[in-house]
């Protein structure tokens, strides 16, 4: 093992050598580098949405709707704030855990376990999207929230909510499809010769979707 | 053997620990709302739990902590533009609000 992960000498020198060596700079799987580059660009897109939300929320002269109340559920007569969002958060974290395990089993060559762990991840992701569909329906039909206004407070609430959670939900949906395709290809043995880096790359995308949700949960639902 | 051929392999026990921590941190950030903390305490706790969760997912689940420094620098440096833009838009938002209160109120 001579790569820089294990070399304590010249931590920064390694970077200089990599950039100036007149050859490939990133000594990792190229597919993984491409996924990381895509994720950085996606980070900017989600940052722009959240910054736009911050800007309109700061500048709104009307009161912002109380998210704790808007997203409350009534269970057995009890009024529990943010319950559905909490469940969705736990589902996404659980799916991140099964994905991490899938990466581990894939590199061990256990295709059976990898297939089922990835399918479990996809099913958890699909249930997340299902709950989001329920949440949207409740807000549109029962609370009367529209992109151009709502009866609870600042008009900007609706447009930022639908934009941010909608774009995230689209990512989850795409991830479910991506996971399912890769899981089936793992099972069919398409990666037996190539190696199982693809599972790690798919995992990167899935963990990123969870990562974005951490920020949406903090800034949109809790703030 | 380089990371190119081997990929990221880490013991399952590490993933389970991180998984558990993420559950605990999520529960704690939910409690911030449930217990109705307000003001600086609320915002501080939300941010602390958010950054801890994001850090764990990024460094362990996405294996960022084990990637070569060259890749890490290339991926992190561009994101430094984000806090600058946040500052710009916060200033702009406050200006818009003050204009609205001055000229649109009443």
Interface residues (C-beta under 8 A of the other chain):
Chain A: X1 X3 X4 X5 X11 X12 X14 X15 X18 X19 X25 X26 X27 X28 X29 X33 X36 X37 X40 X43 X44 X47 X51 X52 X54 X55 X56 X57 X58 X59 X60 X61 X68 X81 X82 X86 X89 X90 X93 X96 X97 X99 X100 X101 X103 X104 X107 X195 X196 X197 X200 X203 X204 X207 X208 X210 X211 X214 X215 X217 X218 X221 X222 X223
Chain B: X1 X2 X3 X4 X5 X6 X7 X8 X9 X10 X12 X15 X16 X18 X19 X22 X23 X26 X29 X30 X32 X33 X34 X36 X42 X43 X46 X47 X49 X50 X53 X54 X57 X58 X61 X62 X63 X66 X67 X68 X69 X70 X71 X73 X74 X75 X78 X79 X82 X85 X86 X89 X90 X92 X93 X94 X96 X97 X100 X101 X104 X105
